[in-house]
Amino acid sequence: MKNSGRRSFMKMFAAAPLLTQIAARDLYAEAASAVGKDPRENVYTRLGVKTVINCRGTWTYLSGSLEFPEVRQAQLEAADYFVNMIELQRAVGRRLAELTGAESGMVTSGSAGAMAASTAACMAGTDDKKIWQLPDTTGMKHEVVMV
């Protein structure tokens, strides 16, 4: 009787790849119909890059994060106009400060961009001459401690 339990387990274990394939096919069909497009054909697959299911969170090496539809809509709308980028950065900084209760805000390209910008801000301070001097750091603070 003991062996029949092991045999059944081994049969199920051997069939696992087949069962997984069947389940994946059903899940794929369900996902494709829900999204309304074929996930196998996209800009990444055309480049030969495999897409992944991100279970780690907003890690930059896994594309950071997906955008909300409102963000995509704002990008589409913004793409139709030219603006002064310094004016835009200031306006967005004020809006972020309003939303968060912070003193000011800034949109960056990600964590590395934020670290570079904050380090530059610590080095140059509010001195316009030093700000425009960057990336030449001659005469500026040049040691940074990151915690």
SETIBA-914484 format. One record per residue (C-alpha): residue number from 1; residue in three letters; chain; x, y, z. Coordinates in pm, 1 decimal, padded with zeros to 6 digits. Last residue first. Layout:
<pts>
<pt NUM,"ALA","A",<X,Y,Z>>
...
</pts>
This chain:
<pts>
<pt 147,"VAL","A",<02346.4,05653.6,00444.4>>
<pt 146,"MET","A",<02537.5,05837.4,00176.2>>
<pt 145,"VAL","A",<02835.3,06050.5,00279.0>>
<pt 144,"VAL","A",<02953.4,06297.8,00017.1>>
<pt 143,"GLU","A",<03292.7,06456.6,-00027.8>>
<pt 142,"HIS","A",<03350.0,06719.9,-00296.3>>
<pt 141,"LYS","A",<03234.7,07049.7,-00157.8>>
<pt 140,"MET","A",<03297.1,07295.1,-00437.7>>
<pt 139,"GLY","A",<03607.3,07481.1,-00557.0>>
<pt 138,"THR","A",<03639.3,07287.9,-00883.8>>
<pt 137,"THR","A",<03327.2,07072.3,-00931.0>>
<pt 136,"ASP","A",<03303.0,07097.6,-01310.3>>
<pt 135,"PRO","A",<02971.4,06917.6,-01377.9>>
<pt 134,"LEU","A",<02852.1,07177.4,-01284.6>>
<pt 133,"GLN","A",<02955.8,07542.9,-01325.2>>
<pt 132,"TRP","A",<02595.4,07653.4,-01379.6>>
<pt 131,"ILE","A",<02504.7,07543.6,-01025.5>>
<pt 130,"LYS","A",<02827.3,07689.0,-00885.9>>
<pt 129,"LYS","A",<02752.1,08035.3,-01028.0>>
<pt 128,"ASP","A",<02388.4,08013.7,-00918.4>>
<pt 127,"ASP","A",<02490.1,07951.7,-00554.4>>
<pt 126,"THR","A",<02187.2,07787.2,-00392.1>>
<pt 125,"GLY","A",<02377.9,07476.6,-00282.8>>
<pt 124,"ALA","A",<02640.8,07364.4,-00532.6>>
<pt 123,"MET","A",<02762.4,07043.7,-00365.5>>
<pt 122,"CYS","A",<02439.5,06950.6,-00186.1>>
<pt 121,"ALA","A",<02237.8,07019.8,-00501.2>>
<pt 120,"ALA","A",<02477.5,06809.9,-00711.1>>
<pt 119,"THR","A",<02436.0,06521.4,-00465.2>>
<pt 118,"SER","A",<02056.8,06560.6,-00480.8>>
<pt 117,"ALA","A",<02061.1,06555.7,-00861.3>>
<pt 116,"ALA","A",<02287.7,06249.2,-00882.1>>
<pt 115,"MET","A",<02086.4,06059.6,-00620.1>>
<pt 114,"ALA","A",<01757.7,06145.5,-00792.0>>
<pt 113,"GLY","A",<01895.2,06036.3,-01129.4>>
<pt 112,"ALA","A",<02008.9,05704.2,-00982.1>>
<pt 111,"SER","A",<01669.1,05654.2,-00814.6>>
<pt 110,"GLY","A",<01466.4,05723.2,-01126.2>>
<pt 109,"SER","A",<01458.3,05963.9,-01421.4>>
<pt 108,"THR","A",<01373.2,06247.5,-01186.0>>
<pt 107,"VAL","A",<01065.4,06455.2,-01102.0>>
<pt 106,"MET","A",<01130.0,06720.2,-00838.3>>
<pt 105,"GLY","A",<00944.7,06843.5,-00533.7>>
<pt 104,"SER","A",<00944.2,07131.2,-00288.1>>
<pt 103,"GLU","A",<00896.2,07205.1,00082.0>>
<pt 102,"ALA","A",<00694.5,06885.8,00122.5>>
<pt 101,"GLY","A",<00320.6,06869.3,00192.2>>
<pt 100,"THR","A",<00289.8,06586.3,-00057.0>>
<pt 99,"LEU","A",<00034.8,06718.1,-00306.7>>
<pt 98,"GLU","A",<00127.0,07084.7,-00271.5>>
<pt 97,"ALA","A",<00500.1,07007.2,-00293.0>>
<pt 96,"LEU","A",<00438.7,06795.4,-00603.6>>
<pt 95,"ARG","A",<00251.7,07087.9,-00761.6>>
<pt 94,"ARG","A",<00532.9,07332.9,-00682.2>>
<pt 93,"GLY","A",<00792.7,07094.6,-00829.3>>
<pt 92,"VAL","A",<00573.2,07046.9,-01138.1>>
<pt 91,"ALA","A",<00562.5,07422.9,-01192.8>>
<pt 90,"ARG","A",<00937.8,07459.4,-01139.8>>
<pt 89,"GLN","A",<01020.0,07170.3,-01374.1>>
<pt 88,"LEU","A",<00784.3,07308.5,-01640.0>>
<pt 87,"GLU","A",<00942.4,07655.3,-01623.7>>
<pt 86,"ILE","A",<01287.4,07497.8,-01659.4>>
<pt 85,"MET","A",<01159.6,07284.8,-01949.1>>
<pt 84,"ASN","A",<01027.4,07580.5,-02150.8>>
<pt 83,"VAL","A",<00742.5,07420.6,-02341.5>>
<pt 82,"PHE","A",<00678.8,07253.5,-02680.0>>
<pt 81,"TYR","A",<00340.5,07090.7,-02732.0>>
<pt 80,"ASP","A",<00170.4,06779.1,-02875.3>>
<pt 79,"ALA","A",<00366.8,06535.1,-02656.8>>
<pt 78,"ALA","A",<00198.6,06678.5,-02346.1>>
<pt 77,"GLU","A",<-00136.9,06522.0,-02439.6>>
<pt 76,"LEU","A",<00013.3,06178.9,-02500.3>>
<pt 75,"GLN","A",<00213.3,06203.0,-02177.8>>
<pt 74,"ALA","A",<-00097.6,06306.2,-01981.5>>
<pt 73,"GLN","A",<-00288.3,06008.3,-02124.3>>
<pt 72,"ARG","A",<-00006.1,05770.4,-02030.7>>
<pt 71,"VAL","A",<-00005.5,05909.1,-01677.0>>
<pt 70,"GLU","A",<-00383.6,05871.9,-01647.5>>
<pt 69,"PRO","A",<-00354.8,05509.0,-01768.7>>
<pt 68,"PHE","A",<-00125.0,05435.5,-01471.1>>
<pt 67,"GLU","A",<00232.1,05357.3,-01564.3>>
<pt 66,"LEU","A",<00400.2,05022.5,-01509.5>>
<pt 65,"SER","A",<00692.7,05014.1,-01271.6>>
<pt 64,"GLY","A",<01071.2,05017.9,-01266.7>>
<pt 63,"SER","A",<01152.4,04828.3,-01584.1>>
<pt 62,"LEU","A",<01276.6,04514.6,-01404.3>>
<pt 61,"TYR","A",<01628.8,04655.8,-01363.5>>
<pt 60,"THR","A",<01471.2,04959.5,-01197.4>>
<pt 59,"TRP","A",<01303.0,04756.5,-00922.7>>
<pt 58,"THR","A",<00947.4,04867.6,-00850.5>>
<pt 57,"GLY","A",<00815.9,04545.7,-00697.6>>
<pt 56,"ARG","A",<00970.3,04198.9,-00693.0>>
<pt 55,"CYS","A",<00700.1,03986.3,-00859.7>>
<pt 54,"ASN","A",<00755.0,04122.5,-01210.4>>
<pt 53,"ILE","A",<00628.8,03876.7,-01471.2>>
<pt 52,"VAL","A",<00888.4,03892.0,-01745.7>>
<pt 51,"THR","A",<00908.8,03997.7,-02109.6>>
<pt 50,"LYS","A",<01173.2,03837.1,-02331.1>>
<pt 49,"VAL","A",<01375.5,04067.9,-02554.9>>
<pt 48,"GLY","A",<01414.3,03968.3,-02921.7>>
<pt 47,"LEU","A",<01363.5,04323.3,-03048.6>>
<pt 46,"ARG","A",<01023.6,04231.3,-03197.4>>
<pt 45,"THR","A",<00950.0,04057.8,-02866.7>>
<pt 44,"TYR","A",<01007.9,04385.6,-02686.0>>
<pt 43,"VAL","A",<00790.0,04604.4,-02908.6>>
<pt 42,"ASN","A",<00502.7,04358.4,-02879.6>>
<pt 41,"GLU","A",<00379.6,04024.1,-03014.5>>
<pt 40,"ARG","A",<00355.2,03746.4,-02753.3>>
<pt 39,"PRO","A",<00126.9,03958.9,-02536.7>>
<pt 38,"ASP","A",<-00144.8,03936.2,-02804.2>>
<pt 37,"LYS","A",<-00389.2,04215.0,-02744.8>>
<pt 36,"GLY","A",<-00728.9,04262.2,-02583.4>>
<pt 35,"VAL","A",<-00604.0,04266.5,-02227.2>>
<pt 34,"ALA","A",<-00875.9,04036.1,-02096.7>>
<pt 33,"SER","A",<-00874.2,03816.2,-02409.4>>
<pt 32,"ALA","A",<-00496.2,03777.3,-02394.1>>
<pt 31,"ALA","A",<-00506.4,03700.1,-02021.7>>
<pt 30,"GLU","A",<-00768.6,03426.6,-02065.4>>
<pt 29,"ALA","A",<-00584.3,03270.0,-02358.7>>
<pt 28,"TYR","A",<-00256.3,03280.4,-02165.9>>
<pt 27,"LEU","A",<-00419.0,03129.6,-01857.1>>
<pt 26,"ASP","A",<-00557.0,02841.2,-02063.3>>
<pt 25,"ARG","A",<-00219.0,02782.7,-02229.4>>
<pt 24,"ALA","A",<-00046.7,02805.1,-01891.1>>
<pt 23,"ALA","A",<-00281.7,02542.9,-01744.6>>
<pt 22,"ILE","A",<-00211.6,02302.0,-02030.6>>
<pt 21,"GLN","A",<00163.6,02359.6,-02004.1>>
<pt 20,"THR","A",<00154.8,02311.5,-01627.4>>
<pt 19,"LEU","A",<-00032.2,01984.8,-01668.9>>
<pt 18,"LEU","A",<00228.0,01863.3,-01918.6>>
<pt 17,"PRO","A",<00518.9,01968.2,-01697.1>>
<pt 16,"ALA","A",<00352.3,01810.8,-01390.0>>
<pt 15,"ALA","A",<00288.6,01469.0,-01549.8>>
<pt 14,"ALA","A",<00608.3,01317.9,-01408.6>>
<pt 13,"PHE","A",<00524.1,01451.5,-01061.3>>
<pt 12,"MET","A",<00171.0,01314.0,-01090.2>>
<pt 11,"LYS","A",<00307.7,00972.0,-01185.4>>
<pt 10,"MET","A",<00569.0,00994.1,-00907.3>>
<pt 9,"PHE","A",<00300.2,01078.0,-00648.9>>
<pt 8,"SER","A",<00082.7,00792.1,-00762.8>>
<pt 7,"ARG","A",<00379.3,00557.7,-00741.8>>
<pt 6,"ARG","A",<00468.5,00682.4,-00394.5>>
<pt 5,"GLY","A",<00113.9,00626.1,-00271.7>>
<pt 4,"SER","A",<00105.3,00284.1,-00441.1>>
<pt 3,"ASN","A",<00434.8,00194.4,-00270.5>>
<pt 2,"LYS","A",<00290.8,00234.6,00078.4>>
<pt 1,"MET","A",<00000.0,00000.0,00000.0>>
</pts>
